[in-house]
Amino acid sequence: MLKIATIAWGGPDVAAGVEFWTAALDYVAAAEPDIDWVLLRPRDGEGVQLAIDQKQSDHQRRHHMDLYSDDQQAEVDRLIALGATPVEWEYPVDADYIVLADPNGNNFCVVQV
């Protein structure tokens, strides 16, 4: 049986990714970050890890995460204050998600649960 252990997330600025995602998810570095790579884990040690890998490509990234929240707007506001930016998106009428981008331009969704 397989399970997700780590999500690999690329971007040109590892330090910006670390600053944003540690604050957004309450994660910590599993070890001292390298200049081009770091592994983040939940502060309590339980759950999916996030690897931030330096990428210089301008090609559109083909990955995203869905983050679930019971107070979507509060989380969207908090994430924007941390450095996320709203993404122009054609939402369906019944959309339960908002698309944001992290400081490296990676899209992710905040989903109302």
Secondary structure, DSSP 8 states (H G I E B T S, - for coil): -----EEEEEES-HHHHHHHHHHHHTEEESS---SSEEEEEETTS-S-EEEEEE----S-----EEEEESSHHHHHHHHHHHT-EE------TT--EEEEE-TTS-EEEEEE-
